[in-house]
Amino acid sequence: QVQLMESGGGSVQPGGSLRLSCAASEHTVKHGHMGWFRQAPGKEREGVAAIDDVDGSTTYANSVKGRFTISQDNAKNMLYLQMNSLKPEDTAIYYCAAEGTGTMGWGPSIDPAEFGAWGQGTQVTVSS
């Protein structure tokens, strides 16, 4: 199973930006769709964005469309999440995931149940 490690979390003011990174132990393309998820205190884990391992198509949660961008660098076994215009409601632990299956419309699914490998998470706090 692929090992994943997130970095790049931190505290930022509303309207600010952060870039999360996820390092994979093996070639990312071998491990299905990859995605970012988050879990706020007292809430269930939710999908934020995912990227297809074959054609690079992407899926975003409605709450982050136009603000977040998922990307991957297969040569470096890295997955990224650029987060702009951050809001207090974006505060959560963010997780990187791999071994994703399933589709949603024309892109990969962002259902957490369809991903098999998870990182430990990185905290993102948006507060003034």
C-alpha positions as CSV (number, residue, x, y, z in Angstrom):
1,Q,0.0,0.0,0.0
2,V,1.3,3.5,-0.9
3,Q,2.4,5.7,2.1
4,L,1.3,9.3,2.1
5,M,2.5,12.3,4.0
6,E,1.0,15.7,4.0
7,S,2.7,19.1,4.7
8,G,2.0,22.7,4.3
9,G,-0.8,23.3,6.8
10,G,-0.9,26.2,9.2
11,S,-2.8,29.3,10.3
12,V,-3.9,32.0,7.9
13,Q,-6.2,34.9,8.0
14,P,-9.4,34.9,5.9
15,G,-8.7,35.7,2.3
16,G,-5.2,34.2,2.6
17,S,-3.7,31.3,0.7
18,L,-2.0,28.0,1.6
19,R,-0.5,25.2,-0.5
20,L,-0.7,21.7,0.8
21,S,1.6,19.0,-0.4
22,C,1.4,15.2,-0.3
23,A,4.4,13.0,-0.8
24,A,3.7,9.5,-2.0
25,S,6.1,6.6,-1.3
26,E,5.6,5.2,-4.8
27,H,4.6,6.4,-8.3
28,T,1.3,8.2,-7.9
29,V,-0.1,7.0,-11.2
30,K,0.0,3.4,-10.0
31,H,-2.4,4.1,-7.2
32,G,-5.7,5.1,-8.7
33,H,-7.3,8.5,-8.2
34,M,-5.8,10.8,-5.6
35,G,-7.6,13.3,-3.6
36,W,-7.8,15.8,-0.7
37,F,-10.3,15.5,2.1
38,R,-11.0,17.4,5.2
39,Q,-12.6,16.9,8.6
40,A,-13.7,19.7,10.9
41,P,-14.3,19.1,14.6
42,G,-17.7,17.3,15.1
43,K,-18.2,16.7,11.4
44,E,-17.7,13.8,9.1
45,R,-14.8,13.6,6.7
46,E,-15.7,15.2,3.3
47,G,-14.2,15.2,-0.1
48,V,-12.6,18.4,-1.3
49,A,-11.0,17.6,-4.6
50,A,-9.8,14.6,-6.6
51,I,-7.7,14.0,-9.7
52,D,-8.0,11.1,-12.1
53,D,-4.9,8.9,-12.5
54,V,-5.4,8.3,-16.2
55,D,-6.6,11.5,-17.8
56,G,-6.0,14.1,-15.1
57,S,-9.6,15.2,-14.9
58,T,-10.6,16.7,-11.7
59,T,-13.6,17.0,-9.3
60,Y,-14.2,19.6,-6.7
61,A,-16.7,20.0,-3.9
62,N,-19.0,22.9,-4.6
63,S,-17.8,24.7,-1.5
64,V,-14.3,25.1,-2.9
65,K,-14.8,25.5,-6.6
66,G,-13.0,28.5,-8.0
67,R,-10.9,28.8,-4.9
68,F,-8.9,25.5,-4.6
69,T,-6.8,23.7,-7.3
70,I,-5.6,20.1,-7.2
71,S,-2.6,19.1,-9.1
72,Q,0.0,16.4,-9.2
73,D,3.6,15.9,-10.3
74,N,4.0,12.3,-11.2
75,A,7.8,12.6,-11.7
76,K,8.1,13.6,-8.1
77,N,5.3,11.5,-6.7
78,M,3.6,14.6,-5.3
79,L,0.1,15.8,-5.0
80,Y,-0.8,19.4,-4.3
81,L,-3.8,21.5,-3.2
82,Q,-3.5,25.2,-3.8
83,M,-6.1,27.0,-1.5
84,N,-6.9,30.6,-2.2
85,S,-9.5,33.0,-0.7
86,L,-9.6,30.9,2.4
87,K,-12.6,31.2,4.7
88,P,-13.1,30.3,8.4
89,E,-15.3,27.4,7.3
90,D,-12.3,25.9,5.6
91,T,-10.7,25.2,9.0
92,A,-10.2,21.5,9.3
93,I,-7.6,18.7,9.2
94,Y,-6.8,18.0,5.6
95,Y,-6.0,14.5,4.4
96,C,-4.3,13.2,1.3
97,A,-5.7,10.0,-0.1
98,A,-4.9,7.5,-2.9
99,E,-6.2,4.2,-4.3
100,G,-9.3,5.9,-5.4
101,T,-11.9,4.3,-7.5
102,G,-15.3,5.3,-9.0
103,T,-16.4,8.4,-10.9
104,M,-18.6,11.3,-10.3
105,G,-20.0,12.8,-13.5
106,W,-17.0,13.2,-15.8
107,G,-14.4,13.1,-13.1
108,P,-13.1,11.0,-10.2
109,S,-15.3,10.5,-7.2
110,I,-14.6,12.5,-4.0
111,D,-16.4,10.0,-1.8
112,P,-14.0,9.1,1.1
113,A,-15.3,5.5,1.1
114,E,-13.8,5.0,-2.3
115,F,-10.2,5.7,-1.3
116,G,-8.0,3.1,0.3
117,A,-4.8,4.8,1.4
118,W,-4.6,7.8,3.7
119,G,-2.1,10.2,5.1
120,Q,-2.0,11.4,8.7
121,G,-3.4,14.8,8.0
122,T,-2.3,18.4,8.4
123,Q,-4.2,21.1,10.3
124,V,-5.4,24.2,8.4
125,T,-6.8,27.0,10.5
126,V,-8.4,30.1,9.0
127,S,-9.0,32.8,11.6
128,S,-8.6,36.5,12.1
